[in-house]
């Protein structure tokens, strides 16, 4: 959990610095999956705050994580 939080903080800091003057988007591939619920909620809040300035695409196979983030949900069907 802690390693994932530090990793996300570093990446978001770099993105904020690089994208300060340029509109762009960020892509996340299930970054909350290895976090405990408290850390995941805090990270989701941070991602929501970032989404006020930058477009965010967040991929997850955990419906609860998608609900935590809100926004526009696009569900992809899987043929079994």
C-alpha contacts under 8 A as a table, 3 or more apart, distances in Angstrom:
res1	aa1	res2	aa2	distance
1	X	4	X	5.29
1	X	5	X	6.36
1	X	34	X	5.68
1	X	35	X	4.41
1	X	36	X	6.34
1	X	39	X	7.50
2	X	5	X	5.09
2	X	6	X	6.26
2	X	35	X	7.64
3	X	6	X	5.26
3	X	7	X	6.06
4	X	7	X	5.02
4	X	8	X	6.05
4	X	31	X	7.42
4	X	34	X	7.13
4	X	35	X	7.04
5	X	8	X	5.16
5	X	9	X	6.14
5	X	35	X	7.72
5	X	39	X	7.50
5	X	43	X	7.53
6	X	9	X	5.06
6	X	10	X	6.21
7	X	10	X	5.25
7	X	11	X	6.26
8	X	11	X	5.16
8	X	12	X	5.99
8	X	31	X	7.67
9	X	12	X	5.17
9	X	13	X	6.02
10	X	13	X	5.12
10	X	14	X	6.26
11	X	14	X	5.17
11	X	15	X	6.13
12	X	15	X	4.94
12	X	16	X	5.96
13	X	16	X	5.13
13	X	17	X	6.24
14	X	17	X	5.20
14	X	18	X	6.12
15	X	18	X	5.14
15	X	19	X	5.78
16	X	19	X	5.29
16	X	20	X	5.66
17	X	20	X	5.45
18	X	21	X	7.72
18	X	22	X	7.89
19	X	22	X	4.95
19	X	23	X	6.54
19	X	24	X	6.81
20	X	23	X	7.87
23	X	54	X	6.65
24	X	54	X	6.15
24	X	55	X	6.70
25	X	54	X	5.53
25	X	55	X	4.51
25	X	56	X	5.56
25	X	57	X	7.38
26	X	54	X	7.14
26	X	55	X	6.35
26	X	56	X	4.85
26	X	57	X	6.12
27	X	56	X	5.96
27	X	57	X	4.71
27	X	58	X	5.90
27	X	59	X	7.82
28	X	31	X	6.35
28	X	56	X	7.62
28	X	57	X	6.17
28	X	58	X	4.71
28	X	59	X	6.10
29	X	58	X	6.08
29	X	59	X	4.86
29	X	60	X	6.39
30	X	33	X	5.75
30	X	58	X	6.94
30	X	59	X	5.61
30	X	60	X	4.74
30	X	61	X	7.55
31	X	34	X	7.32
32	X	35	X	5.36
32	X	40	X	5.44
32	X	43	X	7.45
32	X	44	X	7.88
32	X	65	X	7.20
33	X	62	X	8.00
35	X	38	X	7.93
35	X	39	X	5.83
35	X	40	X	5.41
36	X	39	X	5.51
36	X	40	X	5.98
37	X	40	X	4.99
37	X	41	X	6.07
38	X	41	X	5.29
38	X	42	X	6.42
39	X	42	X	5.12
39	X	43	X	6.03
40	X	43	X	5.05
40	X	44	X	5.97
41	X	44	X	5.05
41	X	45	X	6.23
41	X	68	X	7.18
42	X	45	X	5.09
42	X	46	X	6.36
43	X	46	X	5.02
43	X	47	X	6.20
44	X	47	X	5.03
44	X	48	X	6.13
44	X	68	X	6.50
44	X	69	X	5.78
45	X	48	X	5.03
45	X	49	X	6.23
45	X	69	X	7.44
46	X	49	X	5.04
46	X	50	X	6.26
47	X	50	X	5.05
47	X	51	X	6.14
47	X	56	X	7.94
47	X	69	X	7.61
48	X	51	X	5.01
48	X	52	X	6.80
48	X	69	X	6.37
49	X	52	X	5.50
49	X	53	X	7.67
50	X	53	X	5.64
50	X	54	X	6.09
50	X	56	X	7.88
51	X	54	X	4.93
51	X	55	X	5.48
51	X	56	X	5.62
52	X	55	X	7.64
58	X	66	X	7.99
60	X	63	X	7.37
60	X	65	X	7.09
60	X	66	X	6.94
62	X	65	X	5.53
62	X	66	X	6.80
63	X	66	X	5.11
63	X	67	X	6.27
64	X	67	X	5.04
64	X	68	X	6.21
65	X	68	X	5.05
65	X	69	X	6.54
66	X	69	X	5.35
66	X	70	X	6.30
66	X	73	X	7.32
67	X	70	X	5.22
70	X	73	X	7.45
